[in-house]
């Protein structure tokens, strides 16, 4: 309980920010609509399309009507405070050959979108060439022990400017889909996640965030934890619905085209990863593809209790940098803080691994790793070369002849 209070207490600023910032205030700019929208005093509201937001009736028809309107040429949709129950997958948006984007924004945690036992994704975006963004919206599941809420919250494919979530909450959501591998799932679309909170949610065969064939992924100032409260409802992940990873980077199959532009860089900065997933971050490109660059900085990992769990796994990565990270774990088992598999260069600086997750592991396909001013008590390495620098003293492996 004390650990839980410490974790949640440290996130007070984030929760307060989400709760007190409205969508209209979020970017500090005037809200304008693209050409072709009706002349109004501000953005369209989902209430204008008939949404009630009581949580007692299905608001899918109202959202579908709004999305159909946005599918003409993009635009913004305001989701006022309320509980919007969604009983069916929403209309997809395809803006092929249009220079337009879509934006959804609300009033923070008070703007709840509640997928209700969907067997498919909630939102889908295809060929959107300007940014797809969600701001100040909460996606809320049905509670502890409920069946799957949806296959995914959002799926984006071939969206050249990517998809972005800012100050959004994902509470008590369940997915068991094998078609979608993340609550946020993308193919050939970049992802930005900033100041978001994933609490009590799980994807039994995937992750909170999954990306295939991407150019750039950025996840910053976000929290991944197995507990969250919305109103009077406590959402707690159970061992029966654990996620494989919080963040999972993969590629679709061995035949997929993998150019440098498609598989480029990952940045994860100032995030907390609790033990609710078997791996905090899993960089695991499939089909022989490789990730060019990955940076993990100023992050805290509490490693899952399963024996083979890990805080960070990196496989088929050209260059990995881990800076100012802390790894710990529950219980007395020795689990891996960092796993390196077929990594060309891994540089770790000011990394601390303590009881429960004290180990750095590197396989024989890893070419080189280095530690600078790190406290990692257990090293299991088959890598070709390694370097340890501690308070100015340098040790290299293998030792010079």
Steps between C-alpha positions, in 0.01 A plus 500: 500500500779739584663439161167558326448825687846618405442418132162667489611794712780576258246527220286762664632773276412299191148424618449861601619616161259268323215602722537876476596551137222518246537406137451861397784611727733212417701647216451868579392579144177604334277210399417524132347258254606414145317629196170325437381492860185694594568850627475472876640671803734210577571132435220248460383324815390139503193621689389680183472159333276365774742354755359498853804410707297336779661155477149350490443495124710415197664814359645317198251657252598851605872427472447333163316807373782724618765275347312490171506879498874503579567241229419764238805718568624442855448742787459511878244345730438616855394232752351682803501353849281191519499123470463390139412132467603348168337167409647446154820580306489857374513604136853509368652813350689477170630829360689364200625780271393773744736728691299482819521369853263424787501612863294386798516690827310504827500629854748255649392199713142629504470425126465120509466281194388155612530215246242239593607143416612573147659214310677747274692828524332819622655753255671430167695742280639427154700722264470812715784723382484764774514423871242282677483619861312436824531746787352504852277194456460191723435152362339292775423129520220313676694416814671214677435155361294620203531342158700677230395860448642535150767360273678838486426861583650632177656343193687719250640381167694695238456826690803697384492760780432240768261477794536689828351464847548784749375503860278197441410226747450130429324347801391143563499397134521135395595357162558140395526572129747325273412730208611816681815477710462817705236727647676754280599305190663631184632383166716742298409786733711680759383529863533778758372445854545785746384532861268199476396259773443129441346357816348159568492418128626186328536340158539126549689441174654841445577836657364843584696644205595293196668619181594334170695655213542839663727796446510644853345415835504742794350418841565764767385595850258206514404240759432128454361348817263220601263719701282804435185653648237685299237656722411232755610208279838333561652339191757232586678274257496132599749223425238344269525793259861613513649674197802355329656849494412858575670614178564253218681590179476232230466447126221309332673217316817388326379622161432857610706779346738647756682813397687737726211742478254234612704369791684793649498630856335460838509742795354411842560771758383567857260207528403262780449131421341298780494119520166464318667373181756224451736746330501874542638574154542229237696602190447187295492549122401189312593363161866599509431874529710723723432815699757770428497700826330474837532732800359423846559786742393597853268199542405284796426129458339270757554158341228234500539201732511236225845338477564597136357852530717802420488876528643564154558251221684611185537263206634581153587859590790683338558749781339513844556769765364471855559796729400569858271201540413297808391135503352318799271204557285329757611187679837327522527366143780635285347631181647698215502876516627516139512225236717553191453270201680565171571862595791667320575768760336554841612792719367510856571803718394561862283189505411340835372143533405386849349197676248311294643617166878525543621351173625611160485216247662507154500216249779389266348692207547830684815675379576758770360649818636757743418614852591842633446574867238228532403279792409165347612220735444200271629476143442196279664580169608308191551818297809538285626811682412704806624802695432605859595843631447569869631821658760538230624139516453318169480125454463340158395151394666305367805638676773645271770249406 
